[in-house]
Amino acid sequence: AFCCLLAACRNHAGDNDPGKDEPDLTALTTRRFMLDKNPGELHYLDSLYKAQKHKTPYIQAGWYLSLANYSINNSQAGKAVAYVDSAIAIIDKQDLSSAAWKNYYFSAHVLKGNRLFAKGDYAQAMDNFFKAKEMADKTENTCNINDAINNYIGLVLYKQKKYEDAKTYFKAAYMLIVTCPGSKYKALQEQQ
């Protein structure tokens, strides 16, 4: 935890490459560093955010994404959508040619899509999944994100009883899993 706090304190707001010298609060607040539903989790997140001398848009977006994940982990899905909407409002104003902003863009839209899917709002879930897919297709980031997005789209279509359309997306997801480099372990997990 001490290493995470030190990493969080490195903040050079003058740099133009977000994420290079700024902490990624979403990475620092993953389950590897915290226990789910632990009341101290929110205090940890607050102290990471407050430790930042300059609250750049990158740090603010990470803060909102982390709060969204915290809300989901603590059965407060309604709050999660509000937080992820705040993150998207910041992210959409940024230069998405940066890898750091692209990662936040993918994370935010997939997270929102999953929350909307869970609520049964399939049209809005699809809208968010397709926003992430469109960005992934533009960046040729098919191996890192499109397998999951295709799977999510397939799940929405399946729930809507559009089985043939769902099958197309499930097959596309599977093909990416088995053909992308370094995905052998992932493919074995998906089969199980």
RACORHU-V771326 format. One record per helix or strand. SS is the DSSP state (~ for helix, > for strand). FROM is the first residue (numbers start at 1). TO is the last residue. Records with the same first field share a line. If there is no record, write none. Layout:
# RACORHU-V771326
SS: FROM-TO, FROM-TO
This chain:
# RACORHU-V771326
~: 2-9, 25-28, 39-50, 57-73, 77-91, 99-119, 122-138, 142-159, 163-179, 184-191
